[in-house]
Amino acid sequence: MFEKIVSIVNDIVWSPALVILLIAAGFYFSIRTRFVQIRRLKLMVKLLFSRKKEPVPVEVSGESAEADPPKAKGVSSFQAFCMALSGRVGTGNIVGVATAIAMGGPGAIFWMWIIAFFGASTAFVESTLAQIYKFPHHTGWRGGPTTYIDNGLKQRWLGIIFAVFTILGYGLLSVTVQANGAASAAYNSFHIPPLFGGIILASLLLLVVAGGVKRIAKVAATITPLMAVVYILFSLIIVGLNYKAIPGMFNLIFTSAFGTNAVFGGILGSAVAFGVKRGLYSNEAGQGGGAIASASADVSHPAKQGLVQAFSVYIDTLLVCTATALMILSSGTYNVFDAAGGTIMSGAPELGNNYVGFTQAAVDKVFHGFGSAFVSIALFFFVFTTIIAYYFYAESSIAYLCSTGGKHRWKLEKVVVWIYRILIAAAVIFGAEREANVAWQMGDIGVGLTTWINVIVILILCPQAIRALKDYEKKEKAGEID
């Protein structure tokens, strides 16, 4: 009964209308920013490692967007980038990619690339708005969709609803997806009971978040880029050793994406749907999570962090997700199913619908006896940093909800945060033991609810982000800003 209710709610939230809205919004933002995700690509990389200078007042709606500085310094642009990337790089990059291939065929990968390309412009808009409307907190800067809904749209009631959805969606639903993926991989490779794996994950989570935003930022800035680089390099070795399959692999991706492949032509709709859905779930563009991390950055101009976060979408999908896809497709260790559950293509019949197993088998095919363990370790670290990022999103939402709590707001916030820490630890343990399908659907509901609100809001507030971009490029051209 519980599973049926979850499935019904998921179908309502993730109707085709949301998929269309996301693609349309990404295309619209690309046009409005003059395809900033292409023309300013070099600058994105440069800004990623730039040092903060004195803040530059930005005119977005007739008044300066620079807020009063907080008592504590915010995190660096690179740390905020890694926090957002931590939220993006998780089970979606391994399990999600395998799921997309299984349910949509190889063509789903092409549609993941498309949603990442347009999603980069969406990430720019939401992250720039987050910087414009960030607010000072005793731990640094905080903000995100809650604040640009409240102060930009002047609709505090909607900001409160978004904050609640973020706490429930990211902190108590999506974490179950991440924990389930890690626990399944650990069981497959090391036969670690899911309950035990969930307890380990929850314990490490509490150890990090107890140190506050500074510790969260340091852990994210250390683990996330390191694991991403190692994972990508490892995938290149595997694809390189399967070099003979490369031409046919890319031909399969493109022919399947447009329904011209004889084998996968009948599931074109699934290729598009699962490619877009799993792509969005992985890169987070439009969901608002990346914007929350962006608001914590201490940068001299709002557009800077917008550009940096746009680049994080590329790293997530075009690099990490593609690494998983190429390993699986070049090795042929995957199965494809139709909507009724029938098998369309069986490259690894012994795996069935064990999606984590697709990637593990691809690595094992080259590095016998090691691949499964490697994927499990990579997935564990990806999941760990993702859950940390999700915790930060929820904690920032709690800070927003407590911001009008009067003189006792700091004490109230501290109590609520510790209650939430206990709940998210419990959610991690719960997710580790639940079936993968239920966990995925619960995560989809949380992602879908925040996405509906955020995308509509940033479409309304988009002109302010565009003005910020023009202001930055004008000052850059005049030599007034680095």
C-alpha angles and dihedrals in degrees: 000000000000092000091050092052091049090050093050093049091047092053091051095048094042098047118150087260091072093051090050091047092053095049092044092048092049091049091047093050090048090055094045093049091043089243094305089177089070108030096047098039094116091050091051091061092044094051092049090075100028121121122239118258131185112311118262117219110241124205109216105145108003097293137070114275094205111112126207110278117258124242090250125046118255123238121274123267090252093050092050088048090053092047090054091043088051088058091048099044108065140097090330089070094056112015094027094052091049090049091051091052093046095050101030105026126233090309090072088075091063091054090049087058092050094051089048092052094052092034090063090067090047090052090051093054097046094044093048090050089049090056093047093053102032117134132215117257130180088251095047133277122347134178144100132152092341092063099041089048090049101039101023101039093027091226108125093169090061091046089055091050091050091050091052092047090050093052092047098035102043100024102040106020111029093044088062089060093051094045091048092054093049094045092049092051092047091051092048093050107029103015090238109165110248092236092055091046090051092051092052091049093047092048093052090047093055091047092057102039092049086070093061131227095322093059091042090053094047093049092047093047090052106040104032101057092039094052093043092053094046092047094049093047090049091051091050089056091052094046090045091055088050092048094136090065095052100090093047091044094058091042088055092050095052099039091047092048092062099036096249095118112100094220100044101028092103094061099050091124091053091048091057096040097047093040092053095039097048090039091055092044089054102042096035093210108161096013095097098234094105089050091056091055091045092056090062093062120106102220134150097234132027094228091060094068090041090059092046093051092048087060091052089064089058092050092049100048109017093045114021099030091043090050090059093044095050092048091053098042097043090050095043092225099142144090128213124212134192126230092271092054096256120141116252098172128010115195094151108021092172090065097055107178095339094131096181086053092061092068095037092052091049091057093041089055089066103026104036113215094001107068097073092052092046094053091047092052092046091048092049093055093043090051093045094055092041092055089048089054091048089051090054091050090054094043090053089051090052089051089053093049091050095044092095095044095112125230092335095052095109092054091045091049092049092053094046092047093054091048088051092050090058091047095050090049089053090048090054092053091044092050093050090063102041125093115271094239094054092046092051092050093048089051091048090055092053092047093045096051095053092042095056092055098039099048093050091048096049090048087059095044095039094107090066092055090047091052089050090052092049090046091052094047091047092052090043091054091048091050092242094122136032 
